[in-house]
Amino acid sequence: MPTPRCVVPTLSHGDLPPDPQIMRTVASRHRIPVLDLGRLSCVGVYLDVVEPGAVRIGDAVTRVDG
């Protein structure tokens, strides 16, 4: 299912400052139909961790449709 987003991604998290532009960018470029709610700005993924460990920039990611 698509992942509609609220304001939380725009808030500060730890050392990251708030950034309202994040959702403005998503809303301007990526709106998709979600159930009977209309076209919503969506970003995110659902996943299962199959092997614990650190994920680093440049690591391979494999999509497995189940």
Backbone as JSON, one array per atom type, in Angstrom:
{
  "sequence": "MPTPRCVVPTLSHGDLPPDPQIMRTVASRHRIPVLDLGRLSCVGVYLDVVEPGAVRIGDAVTRVDG",
  "N": [[0.85, -1.18, 0.0], [0.51, 2.28, -0.72], [2.37, 4.89, 0.99], [1.16, 7.41, 2.57], [2.2, 10.66, 3.66], [2.6, 12.66, 6.6], [3.15, 15.64, 8.51], [5.39, 14.97, 9.98], [7.92, 14.12, 8.7], [9.0, 16.62, 8.1], [9.83, 17.82, 10.4], [12.36, 18.54, 12.95], [14.86, 16.1, 13.6], [16.77, 14.55, 15.85], [20.03, 15.53, 15.22], [19.36, 16.68, 12.84], [18.04, 19.49, 11.18], [14.74, 21.12, 11.04], [12.85, 20.8, 7.99], [10.72, 21.96, 5.89], [10.61, 21.89, 3.15], [10.96, 19.32, 2.24], [8.49, 17.8, 2.14], [7.08, 19.48, 0.47], [8.44, 19.18, -1.93], [8.01, 16.43, -2.42], [5.19, 16.45, -2.63], [4.88, 18.0, -4.91], [5.9, 16.43, -6.9], [5.19, 13.74, -6.65], [2.37, 12.29, -6.41], [-0.03, 9.94, -5.66], [-2.83, 7.69, -6.23], [-4.63, 6.77, -3.33], [-6.4, 4.38, -1.86], [-9.72, 5.37, -1.31], [-9.14, 8.0, -0.88], [-8.15, 9.88, -2.6], [-5.58, 11.54, -4.57], [-2.54, 11.43, -3.05], [0.42, 12.79, -1.47], [3.1, 10.69, -1.31], [5.66, 8.88, 0.3], [8.12, 6.59, 1.22], [8.75, 3.32, 2.64], [7.77, -0.04, 3.36], [9.27, -2.63, 5.17], [11.02, -5.71, 5.84], [13.43, -6.74, 8.09], [15.88, -8.9, 7.22], [18.41, -9.66, 7.76], [20.34, -8.63, 10.36], [22.24, -5.59, 10.81], [24.45, -2.86, 9.86], [23.45, -0.31, 7.55], [24.79, 1.28, 4.82], [25.63, 4.16, 2.8], [25.71, 3.41, -0.59], [25.49, 0.68, -0.29], [24.08, -2.34, -1.58], [20.65, -2.81, -2.48], [17.92, -4.93, -2.54], [14.89, -5.52, -4.09], [12.18, -7.49, -3.23], [9.37, -8.89, -4.31], [6.54, -10.04, -2.68]],
  "CA": [[0.0, 0.0, 0.0], [1.27, 3.54, -0.68], [2.61, 5.44, 2.31], [0.94, 8.87, 2.65], [3.01, 11.27, 4.7], [2.09, 13.79, 7.36], [4.14, 16.68, 8.74], [6.53, 14.48, 10.76], [9.22, 14.18, 8.03], [9.51, 18.0, 8.0], [10.28, 18.26, 11.72], [13.75, 18.21, 13.26], [15.07, 14.75, 14.16], [18.15, 14.48, 16.33], [20.86, 16.65, 14.77], [18.84, 17.22, 11.58], [17.12, 20.62, 11.39], [13.47, 20.99, 10.34], [12.93, 21.13, 6.57], [9.4, 21.83, 5.27], [10.74, 21.7, 1.71], [10.92, 17.88, 1.95], [7.16, 17.38, 1.71], [6.69, 20.29, -0.7], [9.03, 18.52, -3.09], [7.27, 15.18, -2.65], [3.84, 16.79, -3.09], [4.9, 18.56, -6.26], [6.41, 15.46, -7.87], [4.78, 12.35, -6.47], [1.05, 12.08, -5.8], [-0.61, 8.73, -6.22], [-4.12, 7.34, -5.63], [-4.59, 5.97, -2.1], [-7.77, 3.94, -1.54], [-10.7, 6.36, -1.78], [-8.73, 9.29, -0.31], [-7.66, 10.76, -3.64], [-4.14, 11.48, -4.87], [-1.8, 11.95, -1.89], [1.88, 12.75, -1.55], [3.54, 9.47, -0.63], [7.09, 8.53, 0.27], [8.43, 5.65, 2.29], [8.7, 1.9, 2.32], [7.62, -1.01, 4.43], [10.29, -3.63, 4.93], [11.35, -6.68, 6.87], [14.87, -6.93, 8.24], [16.17, -10.33, 7.1], [19.74, -9.87, 8.32], [20.7, -7.42, 11.09], [23.53, -4.98, 10.51], [24.43, -1.46, 9.44], [23.23, 0.01, 6.14], [25.61, 2.45, 4.49], [25.51, 4.69, 1.45], [26.39, 2.58, -1.57], [25.12, -0.72, -0.12], [23.07, -2.85, -2.52], [19.31, -3.04, -1.97], [17.19, -5.81, -3.44], [13.44, -5.53, -3.9], [11.61, -8.82, -3.39], [7.9, -8.84, -4.24], [6.08, -11.26, -2.07]],
  "C": [[0.89, 1.24, 0.0], [1.36, 4.08, 0.75], [2.4, 6.95, 2.31], [1.72, 9.44, 3.83], [2.28, 12.45, 5.35], [3.23, 14.8, 7.52], [5.41, 16.16, 9.41], [7.86, 14.5, 10.0], [9.82, 15.59, 7.93], [10.06, 18.53, 9.32], [11.75, 17.91, 11.94], [13.8, 16.82, 13.89], [16.54, 14.66, 14.56], [18.92, 15.73, 15.92], [20.37, 17.28, 13.47], [17.87, 18.36, 11.85], [15.79, 20.38, 10.68], [13.63, 21.42, 8.88], [11.58, 20.93, 5.89], [9.47, 21.6, 3.76], [10.65, 20.22, 1.31], [9.54, 17.49, 1.41], [6.64, 18.24, 0.57], [7.21, 19.65, -1.97], [8.28, 17.24, -3.42], [5.89, 15.49, -3.22], [3.82, 17.32, -4.51], [5.29, 17.53, -7.31], [5.83, 14.06, -7.76], [3.47, 12.27, -5.69], [0.44, 10.87, -6.48], [-1.93, 8.42, -5.54], [-3.93, 6.44, -4.41], [-6.02, 5.66, -1.7], [-8.77, 4.92, -2.11], [-10.39, 7.76, -1.24], [-8.26, 10.29, -1.35], [-6.17, 10.58, -3.85], [-3.38, 12.18, -3.74], [-0.3, 11.91, -2.15], [2.36, 11.59, -0.69], [5.04, 9.3, -0.78], [7.33, 7.6, 1.45], [8.34, 4.23, 1.8], [8.35, 1.12, 3.58], [8.64, -2.1, 4.15], [10.38, -4.59, 6.1], [12.87, -6.8, 6.91], [15.13, -8.43, 8.21], [17.55, -10.68, 7.62], [20.15, -8.59, 9.04], [22.08, -6.9, 10.69], [23.35, -3.53, 10.08], [24.17, -1.35, 7.94], [23.98, 1.3, 5.86], [25.35, 2.92, 3.08], [26.33, 3.82, 0.52], [26.09, 1.09, -1.42], [24.04, -1.11, -1.12], [21.75, -3.07, -1.79], [18.58, -3.89, -2.99], [15.72, -5.79, -3.09], [12.94, -6.94, -4.19], [10.11, -8.68, -3.23], [7.39, -10.16, -3.7], [4.65, -11.48, -2.24]]
}
